[in-house]
Amino acid sequence: MSYLNYKEIGEGPPVIILHGLLGMSDNWKTFSRQLAQDYRVISVDQRNHGRSFHADQMDYKVLAADVALLMDELDLNSASLIGHSMGGKVVMQFMVDYLERVGKAVVVDISPTGSTGQHSHIFEALLAVDIAKVTKRSEVEAQLLDKGLPLDVVYFLMKNLRRDTAVGGYTWKANIQKLYDNYANILAPIEGPEKIDTAVLFVSGGRSGYIKASDLSVISERFPDYRHEVIEEAGHWVHAEKPQELLALVRTFLNS
C-alpha cells in the first residue's frame, strides 16, 4: 500500500508534482500528461488531501518527510520537484532537509517567507456545510456561493466533494477540519539554513500577489541559483489559467 496516493505517467528523468492547499493531483492531470512526453511524472496527493491518508500533524517538515518516504517507495535516489503554493513551500523545505535528493526545483507562486491568511473565509464556508445532510452536489455549491465565495473558487473546491458509497450521501476528500487546525503551520515560513545551492525556478502570476517584490531579496539570499519568471496574465492558479506558458518555462528550465 502506498504511503501517499500518487499518479505516475511517462518515462525519463523523474519529476514529482506537489499541489497547493485544498488541491489534489488531479488538478495537474493535463499538465502532467504533456510533461510526461519527456519525463516520468509523479503527481502526488499530499497528506489530508485527495486520496491520501488523514493525520493530525501537518507542517512543512512532515510534508517534506512524506515526499522522501514516497521516493524511497519508488526507489528514487533523486528527482526534480514542482510545487504550487503550499506545494511550493514543501519543495523548498525538501531542499533544506533532503538537498542531496533534489535535481532541479520549480516553485509556482509562493515565497519562502510567512504568509498572511487568505483562506480563513474559505475554511469557514466549508466547515459551515453540514456534509452529513447533503443529498445533492448542487446543495453544497449553493451554500458556498451563499457564503460569498467567487464562482471559480467554488468550482475548485467542489472537486473535493465525493460520494460516500459506504453510507450514502457525500463526504470531503480533503480533511477540512485538520487543515484548518494546522492553518498557522501552512502559513509559516520554511525552516532551515539560509542558503541552498540548487537551481530553482520561481514562477509568479502577474495578477497574483503571492510573491511580492520584497520577497525577491529573501529568495536571492536563500536560493542564490534562482530564476524568476512572471506569467503576466495569470493569477495564483498559474497551472490552471496559463498551462501552456507554465509548461514552456518548466520544459526550458528542466532541459537546461
C-alpha positions, 0 to 999 in steps of 0.5 A: 500500500502506498504511503501517499496516493500518487499518479505516475505517467511517462518515462525519463528523468523523474519529476514529482508534482506537489499541489497547493492547499485544498488541491489534489493531483488531479488538478495537474492531470493535463499538465502532467500528461504533456510533461510526461512526453519527456519525463516520468511524472509523479503527481502526488496527493499530499497528506489530508488531501485527495486520496491520501491518508488523514493525520493530525500533524501537518507542517512543512517538515512532515510534508517534506518527510512524506515526499522522501518516504514516497521516493524511497517507495519508488526507489528514487535516489533523486528527482526534480520537484514542482510545487504550487503554493503550499506545494511550493513551500514543501519543495523548498523545505525538501531542499533544506532537509533532503538537498542531496535528493533534489535535481532541479526545483520549480516553485509556482507562486509562493515565497519562502517567507510567512504568509498572511491568511487568505483562506480563513473565509474559505475554511469557514464556508466549508466547515459551515456545510453540514456534509452529513445532510447533503443529498445533492452536489448542487446543495453544497455549491449553493451554500458556498456561493451563499457564503460569498465565495467567487464562482471559480473558487467554488468550482475548485473546491467542489472537486473535493466533494465525493460520494460516500458509497459506504453510507450514502450521501457525500463526504470531503476528500480533503480533511477540512477540519485538520487543515484548518487546525494546522492553518498557522503551520501552512502559513509559516515560513520554511525552516532551515539554513539560509542558503541552498545551492540548487537551481530553482525556478520561481514562477509568479502570476502577474495578477497574483500577489503571492510573491511580492517584490520584497520577497525577491531579496529573501529568495536571492539570499536563500536560493542564490541559483534562482530564476524568476519568471512572471506569467503576466496574465495569470493569477495564483492558479498559474497551472490552471489559467496559463498551462501552456506558458507554465509548461514552456518555462518548466520544459526550458528550465528542466532541459537546461 
